[in-house]
């Protein structure tokens, strides 16, 4: 978060209750805020624009599901398209000529709005 104290009391209570560690950007280092802003844009386009939460509990459930998807299944460019907490069954990019080779399984995330794929045994 930036150094603005406007939402400080709200942030210190809400985010830790959701399992999110709050970190403030360093003094006179606005470029650090770019990482947070990029994540906010990703969250907005991949979740919040698609779903309307009907209650606070519903929103917290969606955010927990999205956090699990984001950290365990969603490709990240900085990790060579692997998620930060890569499980054993990683998403696989299937080359066009080899589509019919092997058995591919789909995993549904966040109510079916996102999917990841892996080779099945």
N, C-alpha and C positions, 0 to 999 in steps of 0.2 A: 504494500500500500504506500501511497505517497505520504508526505509529512503534514498534510492538511488535517487539522483536528476536528473537522466538521462531523465525521461519522465515527470518530475514534471510540466512543463509548459503545456504540452499536457493534462495531467490528470486533472489539475485544470480547464481547459476550457471545455473539452469534457464530462467528467463524470457528473458534475453538470447540464449541458444542457440536459442530459438524465434522470435527476431526481435522480441521485445516489449521496449520501453523501460520500465525500472522508474523510477517516480517516487514519492517519499514525500509524504504530505500534509503541509502546513505545521504547525508546532508550534501546539497549541491551536486547531486548525481542524477539528473532527470532521465538520462538514457537508460537507467535501470528500470524505469517505469514501462519501457517498451515491451519487456517480457510479459508483464502483467496485462498490458493493453492487448497484446497479441492473443493471450489466453482468453481474455474477455470476449474478443471478436470470435474466436473459435467456439466458445461456449454459446454465444448468441446465435451463430449461424447453424451449429450442429444440434442444439437442444432448444433454447428458449424461443426461437422463431417458429419451431415446429409444434410445440406443445403448450397448451394453456393449463397451468396448474390451478386446481380448484380449491386448494387449501395450503396452508404452510406445511402440513405433514406430507401432502402430495409432492410439493416442491422439494422438500428434503429427500424424499424417496427417489425422485428423478435425479437429483444432484448426486446422491450416493451411487446410483446405477451408472450415471455418466462418468463419475470419477473412476469406477472400476473399469469401464470400457476404455476410457482415456489412458489409464495407466497399464492395462494388461492386453489390450487388443488393437488399439488405434495406432496406425503407422506414424512414426515421427521421423522427419527428414534428418534431424541431427543424430539419430541412432541408426542410420542406414535403413530406414523404414521399419525398424523394430520398435515395439513399445518399451517404455522405461522399465517396467517390471515384467519382462517377457516370461510367460509360462512355458511349459513343455510343448504345448500345441500352438505353434506360431502361425499367424496368417501367412498364406503362401500365394505368390503371384503365379498363375498357371499360364505357360506359354501357349499361344494360339494353336500350333500344330499338335500339341499333346493334350488336348482337352479331354479325350476319352480314356486317358491312362490313369488308373488308380481310382480310388473312391474318395470323393471330396465331401466333407461335412461342413455345414453352415451353423454358426452360433449367432443367435439373435440377441441384440443388446438394446437396452432402453426402450422396451416395448416394441421392438421390431423396426425402429428407425435406423438402426445401424446393424451391420453384420460383419463377422469375420469368418474366415475359411481356413481349414486345415486338412491335411492328408489323414484319412482314416486307415486304421490297420486292417 
